[in-house]
Amino acid sequence: MVKHLYQRTLKHNGKSVKAWYFWYYDEDGKQVRKSCGQNGKPCLLKREALAYLDSLKDDELITKKSKITLREFCAGMYDADSRYLTKLKNKGVVFTDLTRRQKATYLRYILDRFGDFPAADLDIGIVDDWLLEWNRSNSWRNNMLAVVYAIYKELYAYKIISRMPEIEAYKRVDQRGKGILIPDEIKRLFPADYDAICRIWKVNDFDPDYQNYVFATMIYLILSTGMRNGEARAIKYDQFIKRDALLINAMFDGDGNRVSHLKKGNETNKKWRIAILPEKTINMLETMHSLQIPHSTDYVFEYGGEPYGGEYLNRHFKRVMQHNGIDVQERNITLHSLRYTYNTMMKREISGEDLRLMLGHTSERMTAHYDRSVITDNLPGLLTNKSIIDAIWQ
C-alpha cells in the first residue's frame, strides 16, 4: 500500500505550524488522510514522519467503508489546499476565501454533532431534525444543507453510499415582506435643503454638520442605485466614468479588505456593473464635494480619516431611522432594505433586463466574464433610462 506524505498548516499551542500527514487509498478506492502525529501531538519533523510510516503495517490501515466515520471522511475538506477544493477548481468552481471559511465553519458544526457517525449511516432525516433544533433562520439552515449535500456527493462518488438522498431546501422568508421605505418617508429624510438634511441626519452631538451630510449622501446613493453597503463604502473617485454613471467594480469583503470583484464574484468572474446616477444624487455628491472636506484617502466617503466600517454604517443608519420615527424593529428595516426599496420603485418603470444589469442580477444569456470595456458597452443603453430614473428619485 503506497502512502503519501503531505503538510498542513494548523494551530498548535497558539502558533501556526506545519504538521506532517499522509494519505493512501483504501481497499474501496477511497482516499484516506491521517496525521503522522501520535498521542494527540502533531508531527513537525519530516524524518519522524518517515519513520512513523515505515513502522506502519498495511493491515493496520485497512478499514472497511462501513467503519469510516464522517469526521475521517471529511477531514480537511475545506482547507485552502484540500484535494476536494482542488478538484472543484479544476471543474471551474472557485470559492472566495470568505465563502471557504464560512463553509468550513458549517462543516465544524456538522462534525461536532455527527462526526463519530459511520459515514455510510448519515441520514438526512436526522440532519433535518437537528437543524430544526437551532433557533436560526431558514437561510442559515439552507447553508448548512449545502455543505451536507457536498458531503453526500463525495460519499456517493467514492461508493460509500449507493444513492443520493433527496434534500429539500427550507422555505426562505418572502423578500417582498422585507421592510422598505415608502416615497413619503424618502422625501422627508432627503429634503433639498442642506441645513434640513444635516438636522434630520444628526444623532450625535459631536459630529459636525458636514459629516451628517456625508452620511446622508452615502445613504441616498445606496438607495437610488441599489448598491450594497460594502460597494458604497469602497467607492473611489476614479469609479465615476461620467457625471451620471458610476462603475461598481470593488467592495469591502467580510474581512474588511477592498477587493476588485462584487458579491458572488471572483477574480475571473468579477460581477462588475454600472449604476446610472439620478440628478438629485449627483447634486448631493457635488454639494458634498464643494464643502472641501479634508480627505486622508481616495475614498469618496470617509469618517475619521478612514472609509466607513460596515458595522458602524448599519448601526448609525438604524439610529437615524429611529430618530425620525421609523420603527426599524417592527418594520424589519435594515440597510439592505434600501436595495429592496430601489428594486420595488424601479421595476415598475424600466425593463427587467436593464434593472438586472444595474442590480447585478445576471441573466442566463449574459457573459460570465467581465472587464471594464465589456461593462461600459452597456452604458449607452442604460442611459436611455436617465429621464425615468431622474423622475423616480426627484
C-alpha positions as CSV (number, residue, x, y, z in Angstrom):
1,M,0.0,0.0,0.0
2,V,1.6,3.3,-1.1
3,K,1.5,6.1,1.5
4,H,2.0,9.7,0.5
5,L,3.3,12.4,2.8
6,Y,2.0,16.0,2.8
7,Q,1.9,19.0,5.1
8,R,-1.0,21.0,6.6
9,T,-0.9,24.3,8.5
10,L,-2.6,24.1,11.8
11,K,-2.7,25.8,15.2
12,H,-0.6,24.3,18.0
13,N,-0.2,26.0,21.4
14,G,-1.4,29.2,19.9
15,K,1.0,29.2,16.9
16,S,0.7,28.3,13.3
17,V,2.8,25.2,12.5
18,K,3.3,22.9,9.5
19,A,2.5,19.4,10.5
20,W,3.0,16.2,8.6
21,Y,0.1,14.0,7.4
22,F,-0.2,11.1,5.0
23,W,-2.8,9.7,2.6
24,Y,-3.4,6.5,0.9
25,Y,-6.2,4.7,-1.0
26,D,-8.0,2.0,1.0
27,E,-9.4,-1.2,-0.4
28,D,-12.5,0.6,-1.7
29,G,-10.6,3.2,-3.6
30,K,-11.3,6.0,-1.1
31,Q,-8.5,8.4,-0.3
32,V,-7.9,8.3,3.5
33,R,-6.0,11.1,5.2
34,K,-4.3,10.7,8.6
35,S,-1.9,12.5,10.9
36,C,1.7,11.3,11.4
37,G,1.4,12.6,14.9
38,Q,1.0,10.4,18.0
39,N,-0.7,10.8,21.4
40,G,-2.6,13.9,20.2
41,K,0.6,15.8,19.2
42,P,1.3,16.9,15.7
43,C,4.4,15.6,13.8
44,L,6.6,18.5,12.9
45,L,9.7,16.8,11.5
46,K,9.8,15.0,8.2
47,R,12.3,12.4,9.4
48,E,9.9,11.5,12.3
49,A,7.0,11.3,9.8
50,L,9.0,8.9,7.5
51,A,9.9,6.8,10.5
52,Y,6.3,6.6,11.5
53,L,5.2,5.5,8.0
54,D,7.9,2.8,8.0
55,S,6.6,1.4,11.2
56,L,3.0,1.1,9.9
57,K,1.8,-2.2,8.6
58,D,-0.7,-2.3,5.7
59,D,-3.2,-4.3,7.7
60,E,-3.3,-1.5,10.3
61,L,-4.6,0.8,7.6
62,I,-7.3,-1.4,6.1
63,T,-10.7,0.0,7.1
64,K,-14.0,-1.2,5.7
65,K,-16.0,1.6,4.3
66,S,-18.8,0.9,6.8
67,K,-16.4,1.8,9.6
68,I,-15.2,5.1,8.2
69,T,-16.5,7.9,10.4
70,L,-17.8,11.1,8.9
71,R,-15.0,13.0,10.7
72,E,-12.4,10.9,9.0
73,F,-14.0,11.2,5.6
74,C,-14.5,15.0,5.8
75,A,-11.1,15.8,7.4
76,G,-9.7,19.0,5.8
77,M,-12.5,19.2,3.2
78,Y,-12.5,23.0,3.2
79,D,-8.8,23.6,3.9
80,A,-7.4,26.0,1.4
81,D,-5.2,23.4,-0.3
82,S,-7.5,20.4,0.1
83,R,-7.9,17.8,-2.6
84,Y,-11.7,18.5,-2.6
85,L,-11.3,22.2,-3.4
86,T,-8.5,21.4,-5.9
87,K,-11.0,19.1,-7.7
88,L,-13.7,21.8,-7.7
89,K,-11.3,24.4,-9.0
90,N,-10.4,22.1,-11.9
91,K,-14.1,21.8,-12.6
92,G,-14.5,25.6,-12.7
93,V,-15.9,26.1,-9.2
94,V,-13.8,28.5,-7.1
95,F,-14.9,29.8,-3.6
96,T,-13.7,33.1,-2.3
97,D,-11.7,32.8,0.9
98,L,-14.6,34.2,2.9
99,T,-17.0,31.6,1.5
100,R,-14.5,28.8,2.0
101,R,-14.1,29.8,5.7
102,Q,-17.9,30.0,6.1
103,K,-18.3,26.5,4.7
104,A,-15.5,25.3,7.0
105,T,-17.4,26.7,9.9
106,Y,-20.6,24.9,8.8
107,L,-18.7,21.7,8.5
108,R,-17.4,22.0,12.0
109,Y,-21.0,22.3,13.3
110,I,-21.9,19.2,11.4
111,L,-18.9,17.2,12.6
112,D,-19.4,18.3,16.2
113,R,-22.8,16.6,16.0
114,F,-22.3,13.8,13.5
115,G,-18.5,13.3,13.3
116,D,-18.5,10.0,15.0
117,F,-21.3,8.5,12.9
118,P,-20.3,5.9,10.3
119,A,-20.2,7.9,7.1
120,A,-22.5,5.5,5.4
121,D,-25.1,6.0,8.1
122,L,-25.6,9.8,7.8
123,D,-29.4,10.1,7.5
124,I,-30.9,13.3,6.0
125,G,-33.9,12.9,8.3
126,I,-31.7,13.1,11.4
127,V,-29.9,16.1,10.0
128,D,-33.2,17.9,9.3
129,D,-34.4,17.2,12.9
130,W,-31.1,18.6,14.2
131,L,-31.3,21.7,12.1
132,L,-34.8,22.4,13.4
133,E,-33.4,22.4,17.0
134,W,-31.5,25.5,16.2
135,N,-33.1,28.9,16.6
136,R,-31.7,30.1,13.3
137,S,-33.1,31.4,10.0
138,N,-34.0,29.1,7.2
139,S,-31.3,30.8,5.1
140,W,-28.8,29.5,7.7
141,R,-30.3,26.0,7.6
142,N,-30.0,26.0,3.8
143,N,-26.3,27.0,4.0
144,M,-25.8,24.0,6.3
145,L,-27.7,21.8,3.9
146,A,-25.4,22.9,1.0
147,V,-22.4,21.5,2.9
148,V,-24.3,18.4,3.8
149,Y,-25.2,18.0,0.1
150,A,-21.5,18.4,-0.8
151,I,-20.6,15.6,1.7
152,Y,-23.2,13.3,0.2
153,K,-21.9,13.9,-3.3
154,E,-18.4,12.9,-2.1
155,L,-19.8,9.8,-0.3
156,Y,-21.6,8.8,-3.4
157,A,-18.6,9.4,-5.7
158,Y,-16.5,7.1,-3.5
159,K,-19.3,4.5,-3.3
160,I,-19.6,4.9,0.5
161,I,-23.3,5.3,-0.1
162,S,-25.3,3.7,-3.0
163,R,-27.7,6.6,-3.8
164,M,-28.0,10.3,-3.3
165,P,-30.7,11.3,-0.8
166,E,-33.4,13.8,-1.7
167,I,-32.7,17.1,0.1
168,E,-35.4,19.7,0.3
169,A,-34.4,23.3,1.0
170,Y,-36.1,25.3,3.7
171,K,-38.5,28.0,2.6
172,R,-36.9,31.4,2.8
173,V,-38.8,34.4,4.1
174,D,-40.6,36.1,1.3
175,Q,-38.3,39.0,0.5
176,R,-41.3,41.1,-0.6
177,G,-42.1,41.2,3.1
178,K,-38.7,42.7,3.8
179,G,-39.2,46.3,5.1
180,I,-38.9,49.0,2.6
181,L,-39.1,52.8,2.8
182,I,-42.2,54.4,1.3
183,P,-41.9,57.5,-1.0
184,D,-43.2,60.0,1.6
185,E,-40.5,58.8,4.0
186,I,-37.8,59.2,1.4
187,K,-38.9,62.7,0.7
188,R,-38.9,63.5,4.4
189,L,-35.5,62.0,5.0
190,F,-33.9,63.7,2.0
191,P,-35.1,67.2,1.5
192,A,-33.5,69.6,-0.9
193,D,-32.2,71.9,1.7
194,Y,-28.6,71.3,3.1
195,D,-29.4,72.5,6.6
196,A,-32.6,70.4,6.8
197,I,-30.7,67.3,5.8
198,C,-28.0,68.0,8.5
199,R,-30.7,68.4,11.1
200,I,-32.6,65.3,10.1
201,W,-29.5,63.1,10.0
202,K,-27.9,64.4,13.2
203,V,-27.9,61.8,16.1
204,N,-24.5,62.5,17.6
205,D,-23.8,65.9,19.1
206,F,-20.1,65.5,18.4
207,D,-20.5,65.0,14.6
208,P,-20.2,68.3,12.6
209,D,-22.9,69.1,10.1
210,Y,-20.8,68.2,7.1
211,Q,-20.3,64.7,8.4
212,N,-24.0,64.3,8.8
213,Y,-24.4,65.4,5.2
214,V,-21.8,63.0,4.0
215,F,-23.6,60.1,5.7
216,A,-27.0,61.2,4.3
217,T,-25.4,61.4,0.8
218,M,-23.9,58.0,1.1
219,I,-27.3,56.5,2.1
220,Y,-29.1,58.3,-0.7
221,L,-26.5,56.9,-3.2
222,I,-27.2,53.4,-1.9
223,L,-30.9,53.9,-2.1
224,S,-31.0,55.5,-5.5
225,T,-28.6,53.0,-7.2
226,G,-29.4,49.7,-5.4
227,M,-25.8,49.4,-4.2
228,R,-24.8,47.1,-1.4
229,N,-23.2,48.8,1.6
230,G,-19.8,47.1,1.0
231,E,-19.8,48.5,-2.5
232,A,-20.7,52.0,-1.4
233,R,-18.0,52.1,1.3
234,A,-15.4,51.0,-1.3
235,I,-16.2,53.8,-3.8
236,K,-13.2,55.8,-5.0
237,Y,-13.3,58.9,-7.3
238,D,-11.9,57.1,-10.3
239,Q,-15.1,54.9,-10.5
240,F,-17.1,57.9,-11.8
241,I,-16.8,57.2,-15.5
242,K,-19.3,60.0,-16.4
243,R,-21.0,62.7,-14.4
244,D,-24.1,60.5,-14.2
245,A,-22.5,57.0,-14.3
246,L,-20.6,55.0,-11.7
247,L,-18.6,51.9,-12.4
248,I,-19.2,49.5,-9.4
249,N,-16.1,47.3,-9.6
250,A,-15.0,46.9,-5.9
251,M,-16.3,46.2,-2.5
252,F,-15.2,45.5,1.1
253,D,-15.4,41.8,1.9
254,G,-16.2,40.3,5.3
255,D,-12.6,40.7,6.4
256,G,-12.6,44.4,5.7
257,N,-10.4,44.1,2.6
258,R,-11.2,46.1,-0.6
259,V,-11.4,43.5,-3.4
260,S,-11.9,44.0,-7.1
261,H,-15.0,41.9,-7.5
262,L,-18.5,42.1,-6.2
263,K,-20.7,39.7,-4.2
264,K,-20.7,36.1,-5.6
265,G,-17.9,37.2,-7.9
266,N,-14.2,36.2,-8.0
267,E,-11.0,37.2,-9.9
268,T,-12.2,35.6,-13.1
269,N,-15.9,36.5,-12.9
270,K,-16.0,39.9,-11.2
271,K,-19.7,40.7,-11.5
272,W,-19.0,44.4,-12.2
273,R,-21.9,46.6,-13.2
274,I,-22.8,50.3,-13.9
275,A,-25.1,52.5,-11.8
276,I,-26.9,55.4,-13.5
277,L,-27.0,58.3,-11.1
278,P,-30.2,60.3,-10.7
279,E,-29.8,64.1,-10.9
280,K,-30.7,64.5,-7.2
281,T,-27.9,62.1,-6.2
282,I,-25.4,64.0,-8.4
283,N,-26.4,67.3,-6.8
284,M,-25.9,65.8,-3.3
285,L,-22.5,64.5,-4.3
286,E,-21.5,67.8,-5.8
287,T,-22.7,69.7,-2.7
288,M,-20.7,67.3,-0.6
289,H,-17.6,67.8,-2.8
290,S,-18.0,71.6,-2.6
291,L,-17.7,71.5,1.2
292,Q,-13.9,70.8,0.6
293,I,-13.8,68.3,3.5
294,P,-10.2,67.2,4.2
295,H,-9.6,63.7,2.9
296,S,-7.0,61.2,4.0
297,T,-7.7,58.6,1.4
298,D,-9.0,58.2,-2.2
299,Y,-12.4,57.0,-0.8
300,V,-15.4,59.2,-1.6
301,F,-17.0,58.6,1.9
302,E,-14.8,58.9,5.0
303,Y,-15.4,59.0,8.7
304,G,-12.4,59.9,11.0
305,G,-10.0,59.7,8.1
306,E,-11.0,56.2,7.1
307,P,-13.7,54.6,4.9
308,Y,-16.8,53.8,6.8
309,G,-16.9,50.5,8.6
310,G,-19.8,48.1,7.9
311,E,-21.0,47.7,11.5
312,Y,-20.9,51.4,12.1
313,L,-22.8,52.1,8.9
314,N,-25.6,49.7,9.8
315,R,-25.8,50.8,13.4
316,H,-25.9,54.5,12.6
317,F,-28.4,54.1,9.8
318,K,-30.8,52.4,12.3
319,R,-30.3,55.2,14.8
320,V,-31.2,57.8,12.2
321,M,-34.3,55.9,11.2
322,Q,-35.4,55.5,14.9
323,H,-34.7,59.2,15.5
324,N,-37.1,60.1,12.6
325,G,-39.9,57.9,13.8
326,I,-39.3,54.9,11.6
327,D,-39.6,51.7,13.7
328,V,-36.8,49.5,12.3
329,Q,-37.7,46.5,14.5
330,E,-41.4,46.4,13.9
331,R,-41.0,47.0,10.1
332,N,-37.8,45.0,9.6
333,I,-35.9,47.9,8.2
334,T,-32.2,47.3,7.6
335,L,-29.6,48.9,5.4
336,H,-30.2,46.2,2.9
337,S,-33.9,47.3,2.8
338,L,-32.7,50.2,0.6
339,R,-31.8,47.7,-2.1
340,Y,-35.3,46.2,-1.9
341,T,-36.8,49.7,-2.0
342,Y,-34.8,50.5,-5.1
343,N,-35.9,47.3,-6.8
344,T,-39.6,48.0,-5.9
345,M,-39.6,51.5,-7.2
346,M,-37.6,50.8,-10.4
347,K,-39.2,47.6,-11.6
348,R,-42.5,49.3,-12.5
349,E,-40.7,51.8,-14.7
350,I,-37.8,50.3,-16.6
351,S,-37.2,47.0,-18.4
352,G,-36.4,43.9,-16.4
353,E,-33.1,43.4,-18.4
354,D,-31.9,46.9,-17.7
355,L,-32.8,46.5,-14.0
356,R,-30.9,43.3,-13.8
357,L,-27.9,45.0,-15.3
358,M,-28.0,47.8,-12.8
359,L,-28.6,45.5,-9.8
360,G,-26.0,42.9,-10.9
361,H,-28.6,40.1,-11.3
362,T,-27.1,38.5,-14.3
363,S,-29.4,36.6,-16.7
364,E,-28.6,33.3,-18.4
365,R,-27.6,34.9,-21.7
366,M,-25.1,37.4,-20.2
367,T,-21.4,36.7,-20.4
368,A,-19.8,35.2,-17.3
369,H,-16.6,37.2,-17.7
370,Y,-16.4,40.9,-17.2
371,D,-13.9,43.7,-17.7
372,R,-14.3,47.4,-17.9
373,S,-14.7,47.6,-21.6
374,V,-17.5,44.9,-21.7
375,I,-19.4,46.6,-18.9
376,T,-19.1,50.1,-20.4
377,D,-20.6,48.7,-23.6
378,N,-23.9,48.6,-21.7
379,L,-23.7,52.3,-20.8
380,P,-25.5,53.9,-23.8
381,G,-28.4,51.6,-23.4
382,L,-28.7,52.2,-19.7
383,L,-28.5,55.9,-20.1
384,T,-31.7,55.8,-22.2
385,N,-33.4,55.3,-18.8
386,K,-31.9,58.5,-17.3
387,S,-35.0,60.7,-17.5
388,I,-37.1,58.0,-15.9
389,I,-34.6,57.5,-13.2
390,D,-34.5,61.2,-12.5
391,A,-38.2,61.3,-12.2
392,I,-38.3,58.4,-9.8
393,W,-35.7,59.9,-7.5
394,Q,-36.5,63.6,-7.8
